[in-house]
Amino acid sequence: MTLAKLNRLDRDAFVEAVGRVFEHSPWVAARAWGKRPFATLDALHAAMTAELRAASEDERLALIRAHPDLGTRARMSASSTSEQAGAGLDALAPAEFERLLRLNAAYRGKFGFPFLYAVRGRSKHDILNALETRLSAARDEELAEALRQIDRIARVRLEQTIQEQP
């Protein structure tokens, strides 16, 4: 879909087109719809991330918690499945899978939400190392980092969905 066509859509069609960009959270797209027209993909992304930042803390936490633990298949959207497979998380050796499960559990136990990482262009080793490193962060730092990672994930998904030029 082109950006020009997206700008012409009614609210429901707009949400249908880009509501999946933020994992199981079409409300972000619904709120950004009122900011049309978007001159660039950057402007669309900025409007959507601004809506996320303007949301209540409970809404932001619900969006963060809507993401699956990396390396699992539970509640994964098609986008998450594809992204994780591209990083090799669908082909972990048994010891790597055990390490990932252990680190995911420790992270979720410490912070109360899943570890988020924009996996595109990253290896399974990058992801495992980042997860281990980020376990030492403070909760506020990890909340902020989770939102930065969500921004990156959303940008990739927008690039896969919308063309700026016809």
N, C-alpha and C positions, 0 to 999 in steps of 0.2 A: 504494500500500500504506500502511496506517496503521501508526503506531508500535506500537500495541497488538498488531497481527498480527505485525509484525516480531519483537517480544519473545517470541512464542510459537513461532517457527520453530526447527527443529533446526539444528545447525551448518551442514550442507551447504546447506540452503534459505536460511539467513541470508546465507551467502557468495554464493549465487546472486543474492540480492536486492540486496545492497549492495557486493559485491566489486569492482564496476567503478568505484566512487567514487574509488579511488586507482589511477591509470592502470596497467593491466596488473599490478596488485599485489594480488590477492585475499587475500594473507596478512595484510594489515592488518585486514580484516573478520574473518577467521578467528580472529585473536588477540583482537579486541574482543568477540567473541561471548560469551566467558566473563564479561563484565562486565554482562550483562543482569540485570534489566530496565532499560531506559532510560526515565526519566520524561519527558524532553523531547528534542527534536532537538538542542538544545545539549549535552545529556549524551551522546548518541550520538556527536556530532561530537568532543566532548572525549575520549571513550574511544578513538576511532579515532586521533585525532592523538597521544594519549599512547602508543599502541602504536607509531606511527611514530617518536616521539622515543626510545622505549625500544629500538628496533631497533639493530642494529649499524651502524657507519658504512658497511660494505659493502652492507648491505640498503638503507639510506637512499640511497646513491649509485645503486644499481640501480634504485630507484623513480624517482629524478630522471632517470636516463638512459632510462627507459621512455617518457618524454614525447617527442613529436616536436618537431623544430624548428618554430617558428611559421612558418606560411605554406607548409609543405610538406604533401604527402599521404602521405608514407612512414610506415607503421606507425601510422596515426592511428585511434584508437577512434572510434566513432560520436559519443561525447560531445565529443571534441576537434574533430572535423570540424564539428559544429554550433556549438560555442563560437567557433571561429575564423571561421566564415562570418558569425556575428552581429557580429563586430568588423570585418568588411570585408576580412579577409585573403585571401579567395577572389576578390577583385576588385581587386587592386592594379594600378596602371598599371605598364608595363614598367620605368620608372626606379625606382619604389618597390619592385618585386619584386627588382631588382638590388641595391638598397640593403639590403633585408632579407636576401638571400642572403649578401652581403658581411659584414654585421654578425653574422649567425648564425655564419658560419664563424670570424670573429674571436673571438666569445664562446666558442664551443666549443673553439677552439684555445687560448685563454687559461685557461679553467677546467676543461675536460675533461668538460663536461656541457652540455646544451642550456639556452638562456635560457628561464626559466619566468616566465609572467605570466598572472595571472587576467584574461582578456580581457573577461569579461562587463561590459557597460556602458562599455567603452573603445572608442576609435576606433583606426583603423590608425595615425594620427599619434601618439596617446598611446603606442602600443606601440613604434613605431620610435624615438621620442624616449627612452623608458625603456631600450630596448636599448642605444642609443648612450651614454646616461648611465651605465648600470651597467657598461659595459666598463671604467670606471676604478676599480672597486671591487677590494678584496683578495679572494682566493679564499675565505677563511673568512667574510667578509661575504656573499659571493654564495651560499655553501652555506646560510647561515642565511636569506637572502632567498628562495632557492628553496623551502625548507621552508615559509616563510610563504605563499608563493604557492600551494603545493600545498594548504595548509590552506584557503585561500580557494576554490580550485577544488573541493575536496572538499565544502565547505559548500554551494556552489551545486548540486552534483550531488545531495547529500542532499536539499536542498529540492525538487529536481525529482522525486525518487524517493519520499520518505516524507511522509505527512501526519501531523501531530501528533494531530489530532482526527479521529474517524470521520466 
